[in-house]
Amino acid sequence: MITIFNRKEVYSTYSMESQAKARAALERHGIDYVISTTGDMARNYGSGPIAVSRFGTDPTRSIQYRIFVKKKDIDQAAAAIEGKLERL
């Protein structure tokens, strides 16, 4: 189990495609991970309609994807994401 106490961030991006490729690499190599997302594209301010975008923001850069692995797996996970680790 990955907890806040035994994890380390291995990858961070704003690209959905990029994070999907990183997750696929980790899955191919059997490395457990958790993903955290942060962003401000859809927030409900009070009882009004949901604010979908703000003036001057880039919708493709509104969600940050952060991938965490166990501290003991950090080197193997980084190599897997960079494509330097052979497939299982």
N, C-alpha and C positions, 0 to 999 in steps of 0.2 A: 504494500500500500504506500502510495506517495502522499506525504503530509507536508505541511509548511516547514517542518523541522528537518526533513531529510531530502529536500528537493533543491535543485539549482536550475536557473533559466539557461536553456541551451540555444534558444532561437526566438527572435522577435521580428515581426514584420507587419506591415499594413496591407499586404497583398493576400487576398484569399487563395489565389493559385499557388503562391509561394508556400504558404502554411500547409496547404493540402499536400504538396510535394514533400515537405519536411515530415509530416505525419506519416505519409506512405513509406518513406525511407525507414522511419523508426519501426513501423509495423512489420516491414519486410525482415528486419533484423531482430524482432522479438523484444524490443526495448519498450518498457512501460513508460507512459507519459501522461501528463494532464495539460490541458490547454485553458488559458484564461483570456477572455476578451474584454476590452474596454473601448468605449466610444461614446459619442454624443449625437448620433444621427437621429434617433427616435426617442424623444423624451416627452412625457406628458406633463405640461406645465399647468397645474390646476385642473379644472374641469373642461377646458377647451379642447380643440382637436390636437392630435399629435403633431408636433413640429418635426417635419421630415428633414429639413435642411435649413441651414442658416446662410445668410448672404455672405459670400466670400469663402465658403468652405468647399473643399474638394471631397465629394462623396466617396471617391475611391481611397481616400486616406483618412477616413473617419473612424475605422475600427482597427485597433491594435490587437494582434494575435501574439500571445506569449506562450511558449511551450516549455514546460518544466519536466525534468527527469530526476531520478534518484541521483544524489551526489556521487555515488559509486559508479554510475553509468555515464557520467558526463563526457568523458573522453571518447568512449565508444559511440555515444549518441552524436557528438559533433562530427566524428568521422563518417558516420552513416549519412548524415545530412549533407555533408560535403561530397559524398560519393566516393570516399576513400576506403570504404569498408566493403569487403566482398559479401555477396549475398549468402544467406543461409542455405 
